[in-house]
């Protein structure tokens, strides 16, 4: 896969910076990562979710 520039161009139109475009950008970026980085990202999201659940305390943690 070719290395792509993941920065938003300075002359980007406003429509390129909306929520839907940001979502597409993040999905394209995630797909471009090596598998090991994808696994690490998912593991980190799981750790964050568990931490937030413990802090919130309103939802029981599932095993």
mmCIF file of the N, C-alpha and C atoms, coordinates in Angstrom:
data_MODEL
# 
_entry.id   MODEL 
# 
loop_
_atom_site.group_PDB 
_atom_site.id 
_atom_site.type_symbol 
_atom_site.label_atom_id 
_atom_site.label_alt_id 
_atom_site.label_comp_id 
_atom_site.label_asym_id 
_atom_site.label_entity_id 
_atom_site.label_seq_id 
_atom_site.pdbx_PDB_ins_code 
_atom_site.Cartn_x 
_atom_site.Cartn_y 
_atom_site.Cartn_z 
_atom_site.occupancy 
_atom_site.B_iso_or_equiv 
_atom_site.pdbx_formal_charge 
_atom_site.auth_seq_id 
_atom_site.auth_comp_id 
_atom_site.auth_asym_id 
_atom_site.auth_atom_id 
_atom_site.pdbx_PDB_model_num 
ATOM 1   N N  . UNK A 1 1  ? 0.845   -1.168  0.000  1.00 0.00 ? 1  UNK A N  1 
ATOM 2   C CA . UNK A 1 1  ? 0.000   0.000   0.000  1.00 0.00 ? 1  UNK A CA 1 
ATOM 3   C C  . UNK A 1 1  ? 0.891   1.232   0.000  1.00 0.00 ? 1  UNK A C  1 
ATOM 4   N N  . UNK A 1 2  ? 0.523   2.213   -0.775 1.00 0.00 ? 2  UNK A N  1 
ATOM 5   C CA . UNK A 1 2  ? 1.286   3.455   -0.853 1.00 0.00 ? 2  UNK A CA 1 
ATOM 6   C C  . UNK A 1 2  ? 1.106   4.265   0.421  1.00 0.00 ? 2  UNK A C  1 
ATOM 7   N N  . UNK A 1 3  ? 2.172   4.938   0.810  1.00 0.00 ? 3  UNK A N  1 
ATOM 8   C CA . UNK A 1 3  ? 2.097   5.803   1.976  1.00 0.00 ? 3  UNK A CA 1 
ATOM 9   C C  . UNK A 1 3  ? 1.339   7.061   1.581  1.00 0.00 ? 3  UNK A C  1 
ATOM 10  N N  . UNK A 1 4  ? 0.331   7.396   2.365  1.00 0.00 ? 4  UNK A N  1 
ATOM 11  C CA . UNK A 1 4  ? -0.489  8.562   2.065  1.00 0.00 ? 4  UNK A CA 1 
ATOM 12  C C  . UNK A 1 4  ? -0.255  9.638   3.106  1.00 0.00 ? 4  UNK A C  1 
ATOM 13  N N  . UNK A 1 5  ? -0.478  10.876  2.731  1.00 0.00 ? 5  UNK A N  1 
ATOM 14  C CA . UNK A 1 5  ? -0.364  11.982  3.651  1.00 0.00 ? 5  UNK A CA 1 
ATOM 15  C C  . UNK A 1 5  ? -1.697  12.120  4.384  1.00 0.00 ? 5  UNK A C  1 
ATOM 16  N N  . UNK A 1 6  ? -1.674  12.029  5.718  1.00 0.00 ? 6  UNK A N  1 
ATOM 17  C CA . UNK A 1 6  ? -2.909  12.027  6.490  1.00 0.00 ? 6  UNK A CA 1 
ATOM 18  C C  . UNK A 1 6  ? -3.230  13.380  7.093  1.00 0.00 ? 6  UNK A C  1 
ATOM 19  N N  . UNK A 1 7  ? -2.561  14.431  6.663  1.00 0.00 ? 7  UNK A N  1 
ATOM 20  C CA . UNK A 1 7  ? -2.879  15.771  7.158  1.00 0.00 ? 7  UNK A CA 1 
ATOM 21  C C  . UNK A 1 7  ? -3.928  16.413  6.266  1.00 0.00 ? 7  UNK A C  1 
ATOM 22  N N  . UNK A 1 8  ? -4.771  17.237  6.869  1.00 0.00 ? 8  UNK A N  1 
ATOM 23  C CA . UNK A 1 8  ? -5.755  17.978  6.088  1.00 0.00 ? 8  UNK A CA 1 
ATOM 24  C C  . UNK A 1 8  ? -5.045  19.138  5.415  1.00 0.00 ? 8  UNK A C  1 
ATOM 25  N N  . UNK A 1 9  ? -5.261  19.283  4.138  1.00 0.00 ? 9  UNK A N  1 
ATOM 26  C CA . UNK A 1 9  ? -4.604  20.351  3.383  1.00 0.00 ? 9  UNK A CA 1 
ATOM 27  C C  . UNK A 1 9  ? -5.021  21.716  3.912  1.00 0.00 ? 9  UNK A C  1 
ATOM 28  N N  . UNK A 1 10 ? -4.072  22.649  3.932  1.00 0.00 ? 10 UNK A N  1 
ATOM 29  C CA . UNK A 1 10 ? -4.372  23.993  4.437  1.00 0.00 ? 10 UNK A CA 1 
ATOM 30  C C  . UNK A 1 10 ? -5.452  24.681  3.613  1.00 0.00 ? 10 UNK A C  1 
ATOM 31  N N  . UNK A 1 11 ? -5.516  24.383  2.330  1.00 0.00 ? 11 UNK A N  1 
ATOM 32  C CA . UNK A 1 11 ? -6.511  25.017  1.464  1.00 0.00 ? 11 UNK A CA 1 
ATOM 33  C C  . UNK A 1 11 ? -7.777  24.168  1.313  1.00 0.00 ? 11 UNK A C  1 
ATOM 34  N N  . UNK A 1 12 ? -8.001  23.247  2.259  1.00 0.00 ? 12 UNK A N  1 
ATOM 35  C CA . UNK A 1 12 ? -9.164  22.368  2.184  1.00 0.00 ? 12 UNK A CA 1 
ATOM 36  C C  . UNK A 1 12 ? -10.451 23.178  2.329  1.00 0.00 ? 12 UNK A C  1 
ATOM 37  N N  . UNK A 1 13 ? -11.434 22.802  1.562  1.00 0.00 ? 13 UNK A N  1 
ATOM 38  C CA . UNK A 1 13 ? -12.741 23.451  1.655  1.00 0.00 ? 13 UNK A CA 1 
ATOM 39  C C  . UNK A 1 13 ? -13.409 23.046  2.971  1.00 0.00 ? 13 UNK A C  1 
ATOM 40  N N  . UNK A 1 14 ? -14.308 23.865  3.465  1.00 0.00 ? 14 UNK A N  1 
ATOM 41  C CA . UNK A 1 14 ? -14.989 23.583  4.734  1.00 0.00 ? 14 UNK A CA 1 
ATOM 42  C C  . UNK A 1 14 ? -15.704 22.236  4.713  1.00 0.00 ? 14 UNK A C  1 
ATOM 43  N N  . UNK A 1 15 ? -16.247 21.847  3.562  1.00 0.00 ? 15 UNK A N  1 
ATOM 44  C CA . UNK A 1 15 ? -16.991 20.589  3.505  1.00 0.00 ? 15 UNK A CA 1 
ATOM 45  C C  . UNK A 1 15 ? -16.086 19.393  3.771  1.00 0.00 ? 15 UNK A C  1 
ATOM 46  N N  . UNK A 1 16 ? -14.764 19.575  3.640  1.00 0.00 ? 16 UNK A N  1 
ATOM 47  C CA . UNK A 1 16 ? -13.844 18.470  3.901  1.00 0.00 ? 16 UNK A CA 1 
ATOM 48  C C  . UNK A 1 16 ? -13.586 18.284  5.392  1.00 0.00 ? 16 UNK A C  1 
ATOM 49  N N  . UNK A 1 17 ? -14.115 19.155  6.223  1.00 0.00 ? 17 UNK A N  1 
ATOM 50  C CA . UNK A 1 17 ? -13.838 19.105  7.657  1.00 0.00 ? 17 UNK A CA 1 
ATOM 51  C C  . UNK A 1 17 ? -15.103 18.891  8.486  1.00 0.00 ? 17 UNK A C  1 
ATOM 52  N N  . UNK A 1 18 ? -16.129 18.280  7.903  1.00 0.00 ? 18 UNK A N  1 
ATOM 53  C CA . UNK A 1 18 ? -17.340 18.020  8.670  1.00 0.00 ? 18 UNK A CA 1 
ATOM 54  C C  . UNK A 1 18 ? -17.242 16.642  9.348  1.00 0.00 ? 18 UNK A C  1 
ATOM 55  N N  . UNK A 1 19 ? -18.245 16.295  10.150 1.00 0.00 ? 19 UNK A N  1 
ATOM 56  C CA . UNK A 1 19 ? -18.209 15.044  10.905 1.00 0.00 ? 19 UNK A CA 1 
ATOM 57  C C  . UNK A 1 19 ? -18.141 13.821  9.997  1.00 0.00 ? 19 UNK A C  1 
ATOM 58  N N  . UNK A 1 20 ? -18.921 13.838  8.937  1.00 0.00 ? 20 UNK A N  1 
ATOM 59  C CA . UNK A 1 20 ? -18.953 12.680  8.033  1.00 0.00 ? 20 UNK A CA 1 
ATOM 60  C C  . UNK A 1 20 ? -17.600 12.489  7.347  1.00 0.00 ? 20 UNK A C  1 
ATOM 61  N N  . UNK A 1 21 ? -16.984 13.588  6.925  1.00 0.00 ? 21 UNK A N  1 
ATOM 62  C CA . UNK A 1 21 ? -15.662 13.496  6.305  1.00 0.00 ? 21 UNK A CA 1 
ATOM 63  C C  . UNK A 1 21 ? -14.619 13.026  7.307  1.00 0.00 ? 21 UNK A C  1 
ATOM 64  N N  . UNK A 1 22 ? -14.715 13.504  8.535  1.00 0.00 ? 22 UNK A N  1 
ATOM 65  C CA . UNK A 1 22 ? -13.782 13.073  9.569  1.00 0.00 ? 22 UNK A CA 1 
ATOM 66  C C  . UNK A 1 22 ? -13.928 11.575  9.833  1.00 0.00 ? 22 UNK A C  1 
ATOM 67  N N  . UNK A 1 23 ? -15.156 11.089  9.832  1.00 0.00 ? 23 UNK A N  1 
ATOM 68  C CA . UNK A 1 23 ? -15.408 9.659   10.036 1.00 0.00 ? 23 UNK A CA 1 
ATOM 69  C C  . UNK A 1 23 ? -14.768 8.835   8.911  1.00 0.00 ? 23 UNK A C  1 
ATOM 70  N N  . UNK A 1 24 ? -14.990 9.268   7.668  1.00 0.00 ? 24 UNK A N  1 
ATOM 71  C CA . UNK A 1 24 ? -14.383 8.561   6.530  1.00 0.00 ? 24 UNK A CA 1 
ATOM 72  C C  . UNK A 1 24 ? -12.862 8.592   6.619  1.00 0.00 ? 24 UNK A C  1 
ATOM 73  N N  . UNK A 1 25 ? -12.308 9.740   7.005  1.00 0.00 ? 25 UNK A N  1 
ATOM 74  C CA . UNK A 1 25 ? -10.863 9.881   7.142  1.00 0.00 ? 25 UNK A CA 1 
ATOM 75  C C  . UNK A 1 25 ? -10.326 8.877   8.172  1.00 0.00 ? 25 UNK A C  1 
ATOM 76  N N  . UNK A 1 26 ? -10.961 8.804   9.348  1.00 0.00 ? 26 UNK A N  1 
ATOM 77  C CA . UNK A 1 26 ? -10.499 7.904   10.392 1.00 0.00 ? 26 UNK A CA 1 
ATOM 78  C C  . UNK A 1 26 ? -10.613 6.441   9.961  1.00 0.00 ? 26 UNK A C  1 
ATOM 79  N N  . UNK A 1 27 ? -11.682 6.104   9.263  1.00 0.00 ? 27 UNK A N  1 
ATOM 80  C CA . UNK A 1 27 ? -11.825 4.728   8.785  1.00 0.00 ? 27 UNK A CA 1 
ATOM 81  C C  . UNK A 1 27 ? -10.751 4.375   7.757  1.00 0.00 ? 27 UNK A C  1 
ATOM 82  N N  . UNK A 1 28 ? -10.472 5.293   6.838  1.00 0.00 ? 28 UNK A N  1 
ATOM 83  C CA . UNK A 1 28 ? -9.404  5.055   5.855  1.00 0.00 ? 28 UNK A CA 1 
ATOM 84  C C  . UNK A 1 28 ? -8.048  4.928   6.546  1.00 0.00 ? 28 UNK A C  1 
ATOM 85  N N  . UNK A 1 29 ? -7.818  5.778   7.537  1.00 0.00 ? 29 UNK A N  1 
ATOM 86  C CA . UNK A 1 29 ? -6.558  5.726   8.269  1.00 0.00 ? 29 UNK A CA 1 
ATOM 87  C C  . UNK A 1 29 ? -6.423  4.389   8.993  1.00 0.00 ? 29 UNK A C  1 
ATOM 88  N N  . UNK A 1 30 ? -7.490  3.957   9.680  1.00 0.00 ? 30 UNK A N  1 
ATOM 89  C CA . UNK A 1 30 ? -7.455  2.692   10.417 1.00 0.00 ? 30 UNK A CA 1 
ATOM 90  C C  . UNK A 1 30 ? -7.196  1.519   9.468  1.00 0.00 ? 30 UNK A C  1 
ATOM 91  N N  . UNK A 1 31 ? -7.855  1.529   8.313  1.00 0.00 ? 31 UNK A N  1 
ATOM 92  C CA . UNK A 1 31 ? -7.648  0.448   7.339  1.00 0.00 ? 31 UNK A CA 1 
ATOM 93  C C  . UNK A 1 31 ? -6.216  0.395   6.831  1.00 0.00 ? 31 UNK A C  1 
ATOM 94  N N  . UNK A 1 32 ? -5.530  1.534   6.825  1.00 0.00 ? 32 UNK A N  1 
ATOM 95  C CA . UNK A 1 32 ? -4.160  1.562   6.301  1.00 0.00 ? 32 UNK A CA 1 
ATOM 96  C C  . UNK A 1 32 ? -3.123  1.064   7.307  1.00 0.00 ? 32 UNK A C  1 
ATOM 97  N N  . UNK A 1 33 ? -3.534  0.905   8.578  1.00 0.00 ? 33 UNK A N  1 
ATOM 98  C CA . UNK A 1 33 ? -2.588  0.473   9.605  1.00 0.00 ? 33 UNK A CA 1 
ATOM 99  C C  . UNK A 1 33 ? -2.225  -0.999  9.440  1.00 0.00 ? 33 UNK A C  1 
ATOM 100 N N  . UNK A 1 34 ? -1.016  -1.371  9.862  1.00 0.00 ? 34 UNK A N  1 
ATOM 101 C CA . UNK A 1 34 ? -0.669  -2.800  9.905  1.00 0.00 ? 34 UNK A CA 1 
ATOM 102 C C  . UNK A 1 34 ? -1.556  -3.510  10.931 1.00 0.00 ? 34 UNK A C  1 
ATOM 103 N N  . UNK A 1 35 ? -1.764  -4.794  10.760 1.00 0.00 ? 35 UNK A N  1 
ATOM 104 C CA . UNK A 1 35 ? -2.658  -5.558  11.628 1.00 0.00 ? 35 UNK A CA 1 
ATOM 105 C C  . UNK A 1 35 ? -2.283  -5.423  13.096 1.00 0.00 ? 35 UNK A C  1 
ATOM 106 N N  . UNK A 1 36 ? -1.001  -5.448  13.435 1.00 0.00 ? 36 UNK A N  1 
ATOM 107 C CA . UNK A 1 36 ? -0.581  -5.358  14.838 1.00 0.00 ? 36 UNK A CA 1 
ATOM 108 C C  . UNK A 1 36 ? -1.038  -4.041  15.454 1.00 0.00 ? 36 UNK A C  1 
ATOM 109 N N  . UNK A 1 37 ? -0.985  -2.956  14.686 1.00 0.00 ? 37 UNK A N  1 
ATOM 110 C CA . UNK A 1 37 ? -1.433  -1.661  15.196 1.00 0.00 ? 37 UNK A CA 1 
ATOM 111 C C  . UNK A 1 37 ? -2.953  -1.626  15.365 1.00 0.00 ? 37 UNK A C  1 
ATOM 112 N N  . UNK A 1 38 ? -3.673  -2.313  14.493 1.00 0.00 ? 38 UNK A N  1 
ATOM 113 C CA . UNK A 1 38 ? -5.123  -2.401  14.632 1.00 0.00 ? 38 UNK A CA 1 
ATOM 114 C C  . UNK A 1 38 ? -5.491  -3.145  15.907 1.00 0.00 ? 38 UNK A C  1 
ATOM 115 N N  . UNK A 1 39 ? -4.802  -4.245  16.174 1.00 0.00 ? 39 UNK A N  1 
ATOM 116 C CA . UNK A 1 39 ? -5.067  -5.026  17.378 1.00 0.00 ? 39 UNK A CA 1 
ATOM 117 C C  . UNK A 1 39 ? -4.765  -4.191  18.613 1.00 0.00 ? 39 UNK A C  1 
ATOM 118 N N  . UNK A 1 40 ? -3.636  -3.484  18.610 1.00 0.00 ? 40 UNK A N  1 
ATOM 119 C CA . UNK A 1 40 ? -3.278  -2.633  19.746 1.00 0.00 ? 40 UNK A CA 1 
ATOM 120 C C  . UNK A 1 40 ? -4.332  -1.549  19.975 1.00 0.00 ? 40 UNK A C  1 
ATOM 121 N N  . UNK A 1 41 ? -4.822  -0.955  18.896 1.00 0.00 ? 41 UNK A N  1 
ATOM 122 C CA . UNK A 1 41 ? -5.830  0.097   19.019 1.00 0.00 ? 41 UNK A CA 1 
ATOM 123 C C  . UNK A 1 41 ? -7.118  -0.448  19.638 1.00 0.00 ? 41 UNK A C  1 
ATOM 124 N N  . UNK A 1 42 ? -7.547  -1.617  19.204 1.00 0.00 ? 42 UNK A N  1 
ATOM 125 C CA . UNK A 1 42 ? -8.769  -2.221  19.744 1.00 0.00 ? 42 UNK A CA 1 
ATOM 126 C C  . UNK A 1 42 ? -8.571  -2.583  21.213 1.00 0.00 ? 42 UNK A C  1 
ATOM 127 N N  . UNK A 1 43 ? -7.409  -3.123  21.570 1.00 0.00 ? 43 UNK A N  1 
ATOM 128 C CA . UNK A 1 43 ? -7.130  -3.447  22.967 1.00 0.00 ? 43 UNK A CA 1 
ATOM 129 C C  . UNK A 1 43 ? -7.159  -2.194  23.832 1.00 0.00 ? 43 UNK A C  1 
ATOM 130 N N  . UNK A 1 44 ? -6.592  -1.111  23.332 1.00 0.00 ? 44 UNK A N  1 
ATOM 131 C CA . UNK A 1 44 ? -6.589  0.143   24.079 1.00 0.00 ? 44 UNK A CA 1 
ATOM 132 C C  . UNK A 1 44 ? -8.010  0.679   24.262 1.00 0.00 ? 44 UNK A C  1 
ATOM 133 N N  . UNK A 1 45 ? -8.839  0.564   23.224 1.00 0.00 ? 45 UNK A N  1 
ATOM 134 C CA . UNK A 1 45 ? -10.232 1.005   23.347 1.00 0.00 ? 45 UNK A CA 1 
ATOM 135 C C  . UNK A 1 45 ? -10.976 0.176   24.384 1.00 0.00 ? 45 UNK A C  1 
ATOM 136 N N  . UNK A 1 46 ? -10.687 -1.116  24.449 1.00 0.00 ? 46 UNK A N  1 
ATOM 137 C CA . UNK A 1 46 ? -11.327 -1.986  25.444 1.00 0.00 ? 46 UNK A CA 1 
ATOM 138 C C  . UNK A 1 46 ? -10.900 -1.593  26.854 1.00 0.00 ? 46 UNK A C  1 
ATOM 139 N N  . UNK A 1 47 ? -9.600  -1.312  27.040 1.00 0.00 ? 47 UNK A N  1 
ATOM 140 C CA . UNK A 1 47 ? -9.122  -0.875  28.357 1.00 0.00 ? 47 UNK A CA 1 
ATOM 141 C C  . UNK A 1 47 ? -9.784  0.441   28.765 1.00 0.00 ? 47 UNK A C  1 
ATOM 142 N N  . UNK A 1 48 ? -9.895  1.364   27.843 1.00 0.00 ? 48 UNK A N  1 
ATOM 143 C CA . UNK A 1 48 ? -10.530 2.643   28.131 1.00 0.00 ? 48 UNK A CA 1 
ATOM 144 C C  . UNK A 1 48 ? -11.995 2.448   28.510 1.00 0.00 ? 48 UNK A C  1 
ATOM 145 N N  . UNK A 1 49 ? -12.707 1.603   27.766 1.00 0.00 ? 49 UNK A N  1 
ATOM 146 C CA . UNK A 1 49 ? -14.120 1.348   28.061 1.00 0.00 ? 49 UNK A CA 1 
ATOM 147 C C  . UNK A 1 49 ? -14.284 0.755   29.453 1.00 0.00 ? 49 UNK A C  1 
ATOM 148 N N  . UNK A 1 50 ? -13.413 -0.193  29.836 1.00 0.00 ? 50 UNK A N  1 
ATOM 149 C CA . UNK A 1 50 ? -13.485 -0.782  31.179 1.00 0.00 ? 50 UNK A CA 1 
ATOM 150 C C  . UNK A 1 50 ? -13.227 0.269   32.256 1.00 0.00 ? 50 UNK A C  1 
ATOM 151 N N  . UNK A 1 51 ? -12.238 1.119   32.021 1.00 0.00 ? 51 UNK A N  1 
ATOM 152 C CA . UNK A 1 51 ? -11.919 2.177   32.996 1.00 0.00 ? 51 UNK A CA 1 
ATOM 153 C C  . UNK A 1 51 ? -13.079 3.144   33.155 1.00 0.00 ? 51 UNK A C  1 
ATOM 154 N N  . UNK A 1 52 ? -13.669 3.536   32.055 1.00 0.00 ? 52 UNK A N  1 
ATOM 155 C CA . UNK A 1 52 ? -14.790 4.470   32.109 1.00 0.00 ? 52 UNK A CA 1 
ATOM 156 C C  . UNK A 1 52 ? -15.994 3.843   32.801 1.00 0.00 ? 52 UNK A C  1 
ATOM 157 N N  . UNK A 1 53 ? -16.209 2.551   32.569 1.00 0.00 ? 53 UNK A N  1 
ATOM 158 C CA . UNK A 1 53 ? -17.311 1.868   33.228 1.00 0.00 ? 53 UNK A CA 1 
ATOM 159 C C  . UNK A 1 53 ? -17.101 1.833   34.735 1.00 0.00 ? 53 UNK A C  1 
ATOM 160 N N  . UNK A 1 54 ? -15.852 1.590   35.166 1.00 0.00 ? 54 UNK A N  1 
ATOM 161 C CA . UNK A 1 54 ? -15.559 1.556   36.603 1.00 0.00 ? 54 UNK A CA 1 
ATOM 162 C C  . UNK A 1 54 ? -15.774 2.932   37.227 1.00 0.00 ? 54 UNK A C  1 
ATOM 163 N N  . UNK A 1 55 ? -15.360 3.964   36.530 1.00 0.00 ? 55 UNK A N  1 
ATOM 164 C CA . UNK A 1 55 ? -15.518 5.326   37.039 1.00 0.00 ? 55 UNK A CA 1 
ATOM 165 C C  . UNK A 1 55 ? -16.989 5.698   37.108 1.00 0.00 ? 55 UNK A C  1 
ATOM 166 N N  . UNK A 1 56 ? -17.737 5.352   36.074 1.00 0.00 ? 56 UNK A N  1 
ATOM 167 C CA . UNK A 1 56 ? -19.162 5.683   36.014 1.00 0.00 ? 56 UNK A CA 1 
ATOM 168 C C  . UNK A 1 56 ? -19.927 4.946   37.106 1.00 0.00 ? 56 UNK A C  1 
ATOM 169 N N  . UNK A 1 57 ? -19.688 3.671   37.217 1.00 0.00 ? 57 UNK A N  1 
ATOM 170 C CA . UNK A 1 57 ? -20.306 2.870   38.266 1.00 0.00 ? 57 UNK A CA 1 
ATOM 171 C C  . UNK A 1 57 ? -21.777 2.582   38.086 1.00 0.00 ? 57 UNK A C  1 
ATOM 172 N N  . UNK A 1 58 ? -22.402 3.066   37.034 1.00 0.00 ? 58 UNK A N  1 
ATOM 173 C CA . UNK A 1 58 ? -23.836 2.845   36.857 1.00 0.00 ? 58 UNK A CA 1 
ATOM 174 C C  . UNK A 1 58 ? -24.131 1.566   36.095 1.00 0.00 ? 58 UNK A C  1 
ATOM 175 N N  . UNK A 1 59 ? -23.167 1.076   35.363 1.00 0.00 ? 59 UNK A N  1 
ATOM 176 C CA . UNK A 1 59 ? -23.380 -0.157  34.609 1.00 0.00 ? 59 UNK A CA 1 
ATOM 177 C C  . UNK A 1 59 ? -22.524 -1.280  35.191 1.00 0.00 ? 59 UNK A C  1 
ATOM 178 N N  . UNK A 1 60 ? -23.097 -2.436  35.376 1.00 0.00 ? 60 UNK A N  1 
ATOM 179 C CA . UNK A 1 60 ? -22.269 -3.562  35.834 1.00 0.00 ? 60 UNK A CA 1 
ATOM 180 C C  . UNK A 1 60 ? -21.323 -3.992  34.726 1.00 0.00 ? 60 UNK A C  1 
ATOM 181 N N  . UNK A 1 61 ? -20.124 -4.362  35.108 1.00 0.00 ? 61 UNK A N  1 
ATOM 182 C CA . UNK A 1 61 ? -19.143 -4.796  34.118 1.00 0.00 ? 61 UNK A CA 1 
ATOM 183 C C  . UNK A 1 61 ? -19.429 -6.233  33.720 1.00 0.00 ? 61 UNK A C  1 
ATOM 184 N N  . UNK A 1 62 ? -19.417 -6.480  32.408 1.00 0.00 ? 62 UNK A N  1 
ATOM 185 C CA . UNK A 1 62 ? -19.621 -7.838  31.900 1.00 0.00 ? 62 UNK A CA 1 
ATOM 186 C C  . UNK A 1 62 ? -18.277 -8.518  31.788 1.00 0.00 ? 62 UNK A C  1 
ATOM 187 N N  . UNK A 1 63 ? -18.290 -9.836  31.921 1.00 0.00 ? 63 UNK A N  1 
ATOM 188 C CA . UNK A 1 63 ? -17.034 -10.579 31.815 1.00 0.00 ? 63 UNK A CA 1 
ATOM 189 C C  . UNK A 1 63 ? -16.781 -11.075 30.424 1.00 0.00 ? 63 UNK A C  1 
# 
